[in-house]
Amino acid sequence: MSKSKLPALLTIPEVATVARAAESSVRHWLASGTLASVRPGRRRLVRRADLAAFLETPVEDLELATTPA
């Protein structure tokens, strides 16, 4: 499994993968305001810096585990 640096804005499934949580948990964090997000259009996205602050992890240490193609 390789690791790649995260993009500046993350989708809910990406946040769930990084946080090792269910997508429903991420949606709850967003709905309750515990985790900040933005809505450019209809999609809800989370800034990498906001996720790092939520997880209390330095931004540069956040990685998204991906499977090789």
PyRosetta script that sets phi, psi and omega in degrees:
from pyrosetta import init, pose_from_sequence

init()
pose = pose_from_sequence("MSKSKLPALLTIPEVATVARAAESSVRHWLASGTLASVRPGRRRLVRRADLAAFLETPVEDLELATTPA")
pose.set_psi(1, 124.0)
pose.set_omega(1, 179.1)
pose.set_phi(2, -95.4)
pose.set_psi(2, 162.4)
pose.set_omega(2, 179.8)
pose.set_phi(3, -119.6)
pose.set_psi(3, 144.1)
pose.set_omega(3, 177.2)
pose.set_phi(4, -131.2)
pose.set_psi(4, 152.4)
pose.set_omega(4, 177.2)
pose.set_phi(5, -67.7)
pose.set_psi(5, 149.5)
pose.set_omega(5, -176.8)
pose.set_phi(6, -80.0)
pose.set_psi(6, 148.4)
pose.set_omega(6, 172.4)
pose.set_phi(7, -71.0)
pose.set_psi(7, 169.0)
pose.set_omega(7, -178.2)
pose.set_phi(8, -64.6)
pose.set_psi(8, -34.9)
pose.set_omega(8, 178.9)
pose.set_phi(9, -121.3)
pose.set_psi(9, 134.3)
pose.set_omega(9, -175.7)
pose.set_phi(10, -115.5)
pose.set_psi(10, 145.0)
pose.set_omega(10, 174.6)
pose.set_phi(11, -80.5)
pose.set_psi(11, 168.2)
pose.set_omega(11, 179.2)
pose.set_phi(12, -60.6)
pose.set_psi(12, -44.1)
pose.set_omega(12, 177.0)
pose.set_phi(13, -61.9)
pose.set_psi(13, -36.6)
pose.set_omega(13, 177.7)
pose.set_phi(14, -65.8)
pose.set_psi(14, -42.2)
pose.set_omega(14, 178.0)
pose.set_phi(15, -61.5)
pose.set_psi(15, -42.9)
pose.set_omega(15, 179.7)
pose.set_phi(16, -61.6)
pose.set_psi(16, -40.4)
pose.set_omega(16, 179.4)
pose.set_phi(17, -64.2)
pose.set_psi(17, -48.2)
pose.set_omega(17, -178.9)
pose.set_phi(18, -63.9)
pose.set_psi(18, -43.3)
pose.set_omega(18, -177.5)
pose.set_phi(19, -79.7)
pose.set_psi(19, -9.1)
pose.set_omega(19, -176.1)
pose.set_phi(20, 54.9)
pose.set_psi(20, 50.9)
pose.set_omega(20, -178.5)
pose.set_phi(21, -135.8)
pose.set_psi(21, 165.6)
pose.set_omega(21, 177.2)
pose.set_phi(22, -73.9)
pose.set_psi(22, 149.8)
pose.set_omega(22, 176.8)
pose.set_phi(23, -58.1)
pose.set_psi(23, -34.4)
pose.set_omega(23, 178.5)
pose.set_phi(24, -63.8)
pose.set_psi(24, -34.8)
pose.set_omega(24, 176.8)
pose.set_phi(25, -66.3)
pose.set_psi(25, -42.6)
pose.set_omega(25, 178.8)
pose.set_phi(26, -61.6)
pose.set_psi(26, -44.1)
pose.set_omega(26, 178.9)
pose.set_phi(27, -61.8)
pose.set_psi(27, -37.1)
pose.set_omega(27, 177.1)
pose.set_phi(28, -65.2)
pose.set_psi(28, -44.8)
pose.set_omega(28, 178.2)
pose.set_phi(29, -59.2)
pose.set_psi(29, -39.3)
pose.set_omega(29, -180.0)
pose.set_phi(30, -69.8)
pose.set_psi(30, -45.5)
pose.set_omega(30, -178.2)
pose.set_phi(31, -64.2)
pose.set_psi(31, -34.8)
pose.set_omega(31, -178.6)
pose.set_phi(32, -83.9)
pose.set_psi(32, -9.6)
pose.set_omega(32, -179.7)
pose.set_phi(33, 84.8)
pose.set_psi(33, 4.4)
pose.set_omega(33, 178.6)
pose.set_phi(34, -66.3)
pose.set_psi(34, -35.4)
pose.set_omega(34, 178.2)
pose.set_phi(35, -119.4)
pose.set_psi(35, 125.2)
pose.set_omega(35, -178.3)
pose.set_phi(36, -76.2)
pose.set_psi(36, 150.9)
pose.set_omega(36, 177.8)
pose.set_phi(37, -149.9)
pose.set_psi(37, 169.7)
pose.set_omega(37, 176.1)
pose.set_phi(38, -126.4)
pose.set_psi(38, 157.3)
pose.set_omega(38, 178.9)
pose.set_phi(39, -126.9)
pose.set_psi(39, 83.5)
pose.set_omega(39, 173.7)
pose.set_phi(40, -81.0)
pose.set_psi(40, 97.3)
pose.set_omega(40, -173.3)
pose.set_phi(41, 85.9)
pose.set_psi(41, -135.6)
pose.set_omega(41, -176.6)
pose.set_phi(42, -94.2)
pose.set_psi(42, -16.3)
pose.set_omega(42, -177.7)
pose.set_phi(43, -82.9)
pose.set_psi(43, 145.0)
pose.set_omega(43, 174.5)
pose.set_phi(44, -102.6)
pose.set_psi(44, 123.2)
pose.set_omega(44, -178.2)
pose.set_phi(45, -124.4)
pose.set_psi(45, 153.0)
pose.set_omega(45, -179.2)
pose.set_phi(46, -115.1)
pose.set_psi(46, 129.7)
pose.set_omega(46, 176.1)
pose.set_phi(47, -68.7)
pose.set_psi(47, 140.9)
pose.set_omega(47, 179.0)
pose.set_phi(48, -55.2)
pose.set_psi(48, -42.5)
pose.set_omega(48, -179.6)
pose.set_phi(49, -64.0)
pose.set_psi(49, -38.3)
pose.set_omega(49, 178.4)
pose.set_phi(50, -66.4)
pose.set_psi(50, -39.1)
pose.set_omega(50, 177.7)
pose.set_phi(51, -66.3)
pose.set_psi(51, -41.5)
pose.set_omega(51, 178.8)
pose.set_phi(52, -60.9)
pose.set_psi(52, -43.2)
pose.set_omega(52, 178.6)
pose.set_phi(53, -64.5)
pose.set_psi(53, -42.1)
pose.set_omega(53, 179.1)
pose.set_phi(54, -61.4)
pose.set_psi(54, -42.2)
pose.set_omega(54, -179.0)
pose.set_phi(55, -86.1)
pose.set_psi(55, -4.0)
pose.set_omega(55, -177.0)
pose.set_phi(56, 54.5)
pose.set_psi(56, 48.2)
pose.set_omega(56, -179.5)
pose.set_phi(57, -127.8)
pose.set_psi(57, 138.9)
pose.set_omega(57, 175.6)
pose.set_phi(58, -58.9)
pose.set_psi(58, 138.9)
pose.set_omega(58, -176.8)
pose.set_phi(59, -53.5)
pose.set_psi(59, -42.7)
pose.set_omega(59, -176.2)
pose.set_phi(60, -68.2)
pose.set_psi(60, -14.8)
pose.set_omega(60, 178.8)
pose.set_phi(61, -89.7)
pose.set_psi(61, -9.6)
pose.set_omega(61, -179.8)
pose.set_phi(62, -75.6)
pose.set_psi(62, 129.2)
pose.set_omega(62, 178.0)
pose.set_phi(63, -137.3)
pose.set_psi(63, 153.4)
pose.set_omega(63, 178.1)
pose.set_phi(64, -108.7)
pose.set_psi(64, 117.2)
pose.set_omega(64, 178.8)
pose.set_phi(65, -71.8)
pose.set_psi(65, 127.9)
pose.set_omega(65, 178.9)
pose.set_phi(66, -127.8)
pose.set_psi(66, 154.3)
pose.set_omega(66, 176.4)
pose.set_phi(67, -91.9)
pose.set_psi(67, 145.4)
pose.set_omega(67, 179.7)
pose.set_phi(68, -65.0)
pose.set_psi(68, 145.2)
pose.set_omega(68, -177.4)
pose.set_phi(69, -76.7)
pose.dump_pdb("model.pdb")
